[in-house]
Amino acid sequence: MWSWWFLVWVLVWLPWAATAADGAATTRLDRFFDEVDTLQGRFTQAVVDEQGKTIQRGEGRVWLARPGRFRWEYERPYPQMILADGQRLWIYDEELEQVTVKPQRDALGAAPIALLDRRAELGDEFDVKGVVHQDGLDWITLEPRVRDTEFVRVRMGLKGAVVRRMELLDQFGQTTRIAFSDLRLNAPIDSEVFRFHPPEGVDVLGLQEVQPAARP
């Protein structure tokens, strides 16, 4: 139902995306994100077509810990999880009883991994169109410099220095909208959150290609 690459994109970019804004927003957000090492909360997600009709909905929980670990877990419409443990990327579809695992660096690519390690800048990948105040949020618009990406425009909605909403327009005219709630920043996250043990009896694809993850 959902594009796993889109979810990875969100988790890679979420904590840093707003740092490329101009002016006072840069100072405010740079300070905030420089101090954020973990993030956890809830999300709702909807995909709307060109006519504004909702064609998909979902909701669940998200955890992120720098560098390189995250977990995006759907509760509805059916259980699904994407987890990065620092070396491996796991995609678990409970309904299909199938797990796909890939080397994390290969799955995400060099640029996202560099971002997770704070070695790259958002401006290298996107043109930043500035800040517009709308619906009680400060919106930053990002356009990929490379035109063959899945998304043609991304909007980040912030309240204060916290990302509250995201809107991503794809090449087919569909818009994915994500709203975050109950966000907790720098709260301890149990390391087990970022470990995945495939349930007994499920099909595991790609495990032989991946080295064991290092313990934190």
Residue frames relative to the residue before (quaternion, step in Angstrom):
aa qw qx qy qz dx dy dz
M 1.0000 0.0000 0.0000 0.0000 0.00 0.00 0.00
W 0.7995 0.2231 -0.1072 0.5473 3.57 0.80 -1.00
S 0.4783 -0.6478 0.5115 0.2999 3.54 -1.17 0.61
W 0.3689 -0.7471 0.5014 0.2329 3.59 -0.48 1.14
W 0.6183 0.5504 -0.3636 0.4272 3.59 1.03 -0.67
F 0.6064 0.5471 -0.3488 0.4597 3.57 1.07 -0.70
L 0.6653 0.5049 -0.3111 0.4535 3.58 0.89 -0.88
V 0.6293 0.5189 -0.3301 0.4751 3.56 1.00 -0.82
W 0.6260 0.5462 -0.3320 0.4468 3.56 0.96 -0.87
V 0.6560 0.5144 -0.3143 0.4541 3.58 0.88 -0.92
L 0.7158 0.4674 -0.2729 0.4412 3.56 0.76 -1.00
V 0.6291 0.5262 -0.3357 0.4633 3.56 1.09 -0.64
W 0.7826 0.3844 -0.1815 0.4548 3.56 0.85 -1.00
L 0.5052 0.7138 -0.4138 0.2531 3.59 1.06 -0.66
P 0.7661 0.4019 -0.2670 0.4245 3.65 0.55 -0.97
W 0.7596 0.3877 -0.2107 0.4778 3.59 1.17 -0.38
A 0.4839 0.7349 -0.4214 0.2196 3.55 1.15 -0.52
A 0.7117 0.4856 -0.2806 0.4230 3.57 0.87 -0.87
T 0.5360 0.6674 -0.4092 0.3161 3.60 1.14 -0.29
A 0.6414 0.5445 -0.3391 0.4209 3.58 1.18 -0.27
A 0.4396 0.7034 -0.4628 0.3127 3.61 1.21 -0.04
D 0.5036 -0.6767 0.4576 0.2813 3.52 -1.17 0.63
G 0.8233 0.3393 -0.1908 0.4130 3.51 -1.40 0.14
A 0.8483 -0.1526 0.1183 0.4931 3.52 -1.19 -0.75
A 0.5884 0.5866 -0.3766 0.4097 3.58 1.08 -0.64
T 0.6098 0.5640 -0.3552 0.4289 3.58 1.03 -0.72
T 0.6752 0.4915 -0.2969 0.4631 3.56 0.84 -0.96
R 0.6640 0.5182 -0.2963 0.4503 3.55 0.91 -0.94
L 0.7484 0.4196 -0.2236 0.4625 3.56 0.81 -1.02
D 0.5909 0.5595 -0.3751 0.4439 3.58 1.04 -0.66
R 0.6662 0.5000 -0.3064 0.4608 3.56 0.89 -0.91
F 0.6580 0.5207 -0.3117 0.4458 3.56 0.95 -0.90
F 0.7520 0.4189 -0.2383 0.4497 3.57 0.67 -1.08
D 0.5651 0.5745 -0.3920 0.4438 3.58 1.17 -0.43
E 0.7235 0.4331 -0.2368 0.4827 3.58 1.14 -0.58
V 0.6201 0.5570 -0.3396 0.4358 3.60 1.26 -0.15
D 0.0783 -0.8052 0.5877 0.0119 3.56 -0.69 1.14
T 0.7874 0.1218 -0.0813 0.5989 3.59 1.15 -0.54
L 0.0557 -0.7683 0.6374 0.0160 3.52 -1.26 0.59
Q 0.1053 0.7760 -0.6181 0.0685 3.56 -1.03 0.80
G 0.2500 0.7656 -0.5628 0.1862 3.54 -1.10 0.64
R 0.5477 -0.5870 0.4779 0.3565 3.53 -1.29 -0.43
F 0.1181 -0.7833 0.6048 0.0820 3.55 -1.28 0.37
T 0.1414 -0.7048 0.6768 0.1586 3.51 -1.38 0.34
Q 0.1130 -0.8036 0.5841 0.0143 3.53 -1.04 0.80
A 0.0285 0.7848 -0.6180 0.0357 3.56 -1.01 0.85
V 0.1979 -0.7422 0.6280 0.1250 3.54 -1.19 0.68
V 0.0749 -0.7966 0.5997 0.0135 3.58 -0.80 1.05
D 0.4379 -0.6999 0.4992 0.2631 3.56 -1.10 0.71
E 0.7660 -0.3805 0.2578 0.4494 3.55 -1.33 -0.07
Q 0.6906 0.4571 -0.2740 0.4890 3.61 1.15 -0.55
G 0.5722 -0.6212 0.3680 0.3889 3.59 1.28 0.07
K 0.4844 0.6610 -0.4362 0.3717 3.58 1.26 0.21
T 0.4026 -0.7115 0.5228 0.2415 3.59 -0.88 0.97
I 0.1121 -0.8219 0.5578 0.0275 3.57 -0.71 1.10
Q 0.7863 0.1057 -0.0855 0.6027 3.61 1.24 -0.25
R 0.0375 -0.7778 0.6269 0.0258 3.55 -1.16 0.66
G 0.1000 0.7846 -0.6098 0.0498 3.54 -1.19 0.54
E 0.0214 -0.7837 0.6197 0.0363 3.55 -1.30 0.27
G 0.1859 0.7859 -0.5740 0.1351 3.52 -1.23 0.48
R 0.5865 -0.5746 0.4563 0.3431 3.53 -1.25 -0.59
V 0.1403 -0.7824 0.6031 0.0664 3.54 -1.22 0.55
W 0.0407 -0.7558 0.6532 0.0185 3.55 -1.19 0.76
L 0.0253 0.7864 -0.6169 0.0205 3.57 -1.09 0.71
A 0.0211 0.7756 -0.6303 0.0286 3.56 -1.02 0.87
R 0.3026 -0.7545 0.5542 0.1789 3.56 -0.80 0.98
P 0.6357 -0.2515 -0.7243 -0.0894 1.44 -2.02 1.47
G 0.8952 0.2477 -0.1145 0.3523 3.47 -1.29 0.55
R 0.6762 0.4599 -0.3272 0.4735 3.65 1.12 0.27
F 0.1786 0.7719 -0.6002 0.1101 3.55 -0.99 0.84
R 0.1248 -0.7593 0.6345 0.0728 3.51 -1.36 0.37
W 0.0496 -0.7734 0.6314 -0.0265 3.54 -0.76 1.16
E 0.0107 0.8522 -0.5145 0.0948 3.56 -0.29 1.28
Y 0.2562 -0.7635 0.5781 0.1312 3.55 -0.67 1.17
E 0.2198 -0.7402 0.6223 0.1284 3.52 -1.15 0.80
R 0.7732 0.0664 -0.0105 0.6306 3.57 1.17 -0.73
P 0.5140 -0.1118 -0.8496 -0.0381 1.58 -2.19 1.25
Y 0.7805 0.0182 -0.0660 0.6214 3.60 1.25 -0.23
P 0.6259 -0.5798 0.3595 0.3779 3.61 -1.11 0.59
Q 0.1707 0.7431 -0.6299 0.1479 3.53 -0.98 0.98
M 0.0603 -0.8222 0.5660 -0.0044 3.59 -0.97 0.77
I 0.0896 -0.7387 0.6650 0.0633 3.52 -1.23 0.71
L 0.0250 0.8249 -0.5572 0.0921 3.56 -0.60 1.16
A 0.1124 -0.7569 0.6413 0.0569 3.54 -1.02 0.91
D 0.1843 -0.8271 0.5258 0.0738 3.58 -0.63 1.13
G 0.6951 -0.4389 0.2706 0.5010 3.58 1.28 0.16
Q 0.7889 0.1669 -0.1027 0.5824 3.55 1.18 -0.56
R 0.7936 0.2294 -0.0994 0.5548 3.56 1.10 -0.70
L 0.2371 -0.7259 0.6249 0.1624 3.52 -1.25 0.59
W 0.1351 -0.7985 0.5862 0.0229 3.57 -0.68 1.21
I 0.0652 -0.7624 0.6431 0.0305 3.57 -1.02 0.87
Y 0.0309 -0.8306 0.5540 -0.0472 3.59 -0.37 1.24
D 0.0790 -0.7695 0.6336 0.0130 3.54 -0.72 1.15
E 0.3115 -0.7973 0.4895 0.1664 3.54 -0.24 1.30
E 0.6430 0.5387 -0.3301 0.4328 3.59 1.00 -0.77
L 0.7211 0.4112 -0.2384 0.5041 3.57 1.02 -0.80
E 0.2971 -0.7618 0.5061 0.2743 3.58 1.32 -0.30
Q 0.5388 0.6056 -0.3902 0.4367 3.53 0.91 1.01
V 0.1163 -0.7645 0.6324 0.0448 3.53 -1.08 0.86
T 0.1004 -0.7566 0.6427 0.0656 3.55 -1.02 0.87
V 0.0443 -0.7975 0.6017 0.0039 3.59 -0.86 0.94
K 0.0550 -0.7923 0.6073 -0.0231 3.53 -0.98 0.96
P 0.5553 -0.5333 0.4787 0.4220 3.60 -1.17 0.35
Q 0.5109 -0.6987 0.3999 0.3014 3.56 -0.68 1.08
R 0.6605 0.5100 -0.3261 0.4442 3.59 0.89 -0.84
D 0.6630 0.4916 -0.3115 0.4709 3.59 0.98 -0.76
A 0.6781 0.5165 -0.2931 0.4329 3.56 0.96 -0.89
L 0.7585 0.3862 -0.2033 0.4840 3.57 0.94 -0.87
G 0.4289 -0.6932 0.4779 0.3273 3.55 1.10 -0.59
A 0.6673 -0.5468 0.3394 0.3749 3.54 -1.22 0.49
A 0.6711 0.5241 -0.3216 0.4141 3.60 0.88 -0.88
P 0.6767 0.4738 -0.3241 0.4610 3.67 0.80 -0.81
I 0.6436 0.5099 -0.3348 0.4623 3.58 0.95 -0.78
A 0.6272 0.5270 -0.3381 0.4632 3.57 0.98 -0.78
L 0.6415 0.5164 -0.3307 0.4609 3.58 1.01 -0.75
L 0.6408 0.5242 -0.3346 0.4501 3.57 0.93 -0.83
D 0.7241 0.3985 -0.2314 0.5132 3.56 1.12 -0.64
R 0.4587 -0.7167 0.4146 0.3225 3.58 1.35 0.22
R 0.4620 0.6755 -0.4564 0.3491 3.58 0.97 0.83
A 0.7349 0.3347 -0.2160 0.5489 3.59 1.25 0.02
E 0.3574 -0.7277 0.5505 0.1992 3.54 -1.27 0.45
L 0.5894 -0.6020 0.4164 0.3418 3.54 -1.08 0.78
G 0.6397 0.5653 -0.3197 0.4112 3.58 1.01 -0.80
D 0.5687 0.5835 -0.3892 0.4297 3.58 1.21 -0.30
E 0.7597 0.3774 -0.1873 0.4952 3.59 1.13 -0.63
F 0.8047 0.2275 -0.0804 0.5424 3.60 1.13 -0.63
D 0.3543 -0.6327 0.6326 0.2719 3.49 -1.39 0.40
V 0.2483 -0.7820 0.5609 0.1106 3.56 -0.79 1.08
K 0.2547 -0.8293 0.4889 0.0916 3.56 -0.62 1.19
G 0.6578 -0.5479 0.3154 0.4094 3.58 1.19 0.22
V 0.5495 -0.6295 0.4685 0.2868 3.55 -1.38 0.01
V 0.0348 -0.7671 0.6405 -0.0014 3.55 -1.01 0.96
H 0.3274 -0.7393 0.5539 0.1987 3.60 -0.92 0.89
Q 0.2031 0.7700 -0.5735 0.1921 3.58 -0.69 1.13
D 0.8519 0.0627 -0.0783 0.5141 3.57 -1.02 0.88
G 0.6974 -0.4959 0.2691 0.4420 3.57 1.02 0.79
L 0.6796 0.4391 -0.2831 0.5149 3.58 1.28 0.19
D 0.3832 -0.6607 0.5853 0.2722 3.53 -1.31 0.38
W 0.1647 -0.8260 0.5378 0.0373 3.56 -0.50 1.26
I 0.1362 -0.7595 0.6336 0.0556 3.54 -0.98 0.99
T 0.2007 -0.7885 0.5728 0.0995 3.59 -0.80 1.00
L 0.1005 -0.7902 0.6046 0.0063 3.55 -0.92 1.04
E 0.0741 -0.7828 0.6169 0.0353 3.57 -0.97 0.89
P 0.4607 -0.7006 0.4611 0.2902 3.63 -0.71 1.02
R 0.4611 -0.6693 0.5110 0.2798 3.53 -1.04 0.79
V 0.6981 0.3772 -0.2407 0.5590 3.57 1.16 -0.64
R 0.3363 -0.8118 0.4517 0.1545 3.58 -0.51 1.21
D 0.6353 0.5371 -0.3555 0.4260 3.62 1.17 -0.12
T 0.4093 0.7005 -0.4826 0.3299 3.60 1.20 0.42
E 0.6666 -0.5273 0.3554 0.3890 3.57 -1.28 0.38
F 0.7818 0.2784 -0.1392 0.5404 3.59 1.06 -0.74
V 0.3276 -0.7634 0.5301 0.1696 3.55 -1.02 0.85
R 0.7981 0.0232 -0.0207 0.6018 3.59 1.20 -0.38
V 0.1021 -0.7724 0.6257 0.0376 3.54 -1.13 0.79
R 0.0913 -0.7732 0.6252 0.0535 3.57 -1.00 0.86
M 0.1601 -0.7761 0.6072 0.0573 3.54 -0.93 1.02
G 0.1524 -0.8018 0.5741 0.0661 3.59 -0.70 1.07
L 0.0695 -0.8245 0.5615 -0.0107 3.56 -0.64 1.14
K 0.1422 -0.7263 0.6625 0.1158 3.51 -1.24 0.62
G 0.7693 0.0223 -0.0867 0.6326 3.52 -0.35 1.25
A 0.7239 -0.3710 0.3011 0.4977 3.54 -0.64 -1.15
V 0.5846 0.5861 -0.3611 0.4294 3.58 1.22 0.41
V 0.4206 -0.6847 0.5355 0.2598 3.58 -0.93 0.91
R 0.1078 -0.8201 0.5616 0.0213 3.57 -0.65 1.16
R 0.8105 0.0558 -0.0056 0.5831 3.58 1.05 -0.71
M 0.0975 -0.7587 0.6397 0.0757 3.51 -1.33 0.47
E 0.0590 -0.7680 0.6363 0.0413 3.55 -1.14 0.69
L 0.0544 -0.8098 0.5838 -0.0215 3.55 -0.76 1.10
L 0.1970 -0.7814 0.5870 0.0777 3.57 -0.69 1.17
D 0.2135 -0.8030 0.5438 0.1181 3.59 -0.69 1.07
Q 0.7217 -0.4712 0.3072 0.4033 3.55 -1.33 0.10
F 0.6790 0.4766 -0.2889 0.4779 3.59 1.25 -0.26
G 0.5976 -0.6004 0.3458 0.4034 3.56 1.28 0.21
Q 0.5348 0.6078 -0.4159 0.4142 3.59 1.24 0.12
T 0.2215 -0.7730 0.5845 0.1086 3.56 -1.11 0.76
T 0.2011 -0.7522 0.6181 0.1084 3.55 -0.89 1.00
R 0.0969 -0.8054 0.5848 0.0089 3.56 -0.72 1.12
I 0.0494 -0.7922 0.6081 -0.0143 3.55 -0.84 1.04
A 0.0776 -0.7723 0.6297 0.0316 3.55 -0.99 0.91
F 0.2284 -0.7807 0.5723 0.1036 3.56 -0.89 1.00
S 0.0005 -0.7898 0.6130 -0.0215 3.56 -1.12 0.72
D 0.8149 0.2503 -0.1970 0.4842 3.55 -1.35 0.29
L 0.2240 0.8077 -0.5182 0.1701 3.59 1.03 0.74
R 0.0741 -0.7584 0.6469 0.0309 3.56 -1.08 0.86
L 0.1668 -0.8062 0.5659 0.0438 3.52 -0.76 1.10
N 0.8587 0.0885 -0.1085 0.4930 3.54 -1.01 0.96
A 0.4042 0.6654 -0.5143 0.3597 3.58 1.14 0.53
P 0.5705 -0.6032 0.4163 0.3707 3.63 -0.99 0.72
I 0.1156 -0.7636 0.6323 0.0612 3.56 -1.09 0.80
D 0.4717 -0.6754 0.4918 0.2820 3.57 -0.77 1.04
S 0.5202 -0.6658 0.4369 0.3085 3.59 -0.85 0.95
E 0.5792 0.6001 -0.3755 0.4042 3.60 1.15 -0.50
V 0.5213 0.6313 -0.4135 0.3983 3.59 1.21 -0.41
F 0.7627 0.3625 -0.1841 0.5030 3.57 1.07 -0.76
R 0.5869 0.5054 -0.4029 0.4876 3.56 1.15 0.60
F 0.1159 -0.8032 0.5822 0.0489 3.53 -1.01 0.79
H 0.0948 -0.7670 0.6342 0.0228 3.53 -0.93 1.01
P 0.3888 -0.7455 0.4797 0.2509 3.63 -0.35 1.16
P 0.4854 -0.6671 0.4761 0.3046 3.59 -0.84 0.91
E 0.5888 -0.5833 0.4260 0.3627 3.55 -1.12 0.64
G 0.8024 0.3166 -0.2380 0.4464 3.52 -1.00 0.89
V 0.6019 0.5528 -0.3831 0.4306 3.63 1.18 -0.20
D 0.5017 -0.6197 0.5061 0.3288 3.57 -1.23 0.48
V 0.1189 -0.7815 0.6107 0.0454 3.57 -0.90 0.99
L 0.1241 -0.8132 0.5683 0.0183 3.56 -0.58 1.20
G 0.8331 0.2626 -0.1898 0.4482 3.57 -0.91 0.96
L 0.4344 0.7358 -0.4514 0.2570 3.60 1.22 -0.15
Q 0.6371 0.5544 -0.3394 0.4142 3.60 1.00 -0.73
E 0.6613 0.5226 -0.3033 0.4446 3.59 1.21 -0.39
V 0.7069 0.4793 -0.2291 0.4670 3.57 1.27 -0.34
Q 0.3995 -0.7005 0.5435 0.2330 3.55 -1.00 0.90
P 0.5997 -0.5642 0.4079 0.3947 3.61 -1.11 0.54
A 0.4942 -0.6617 0.4818 0.2929 3.55 -1.08 0.75
A 0.4777 -0.6540 0.5038 0.3005 3.55 -1.11 0.71
R 0.4589 -0.6595 0.5162 0.2967 3.55 -1.09 0.66
P 0.5097 -0.6537 0.4586 0.3203 3.60 -1.01 0.78
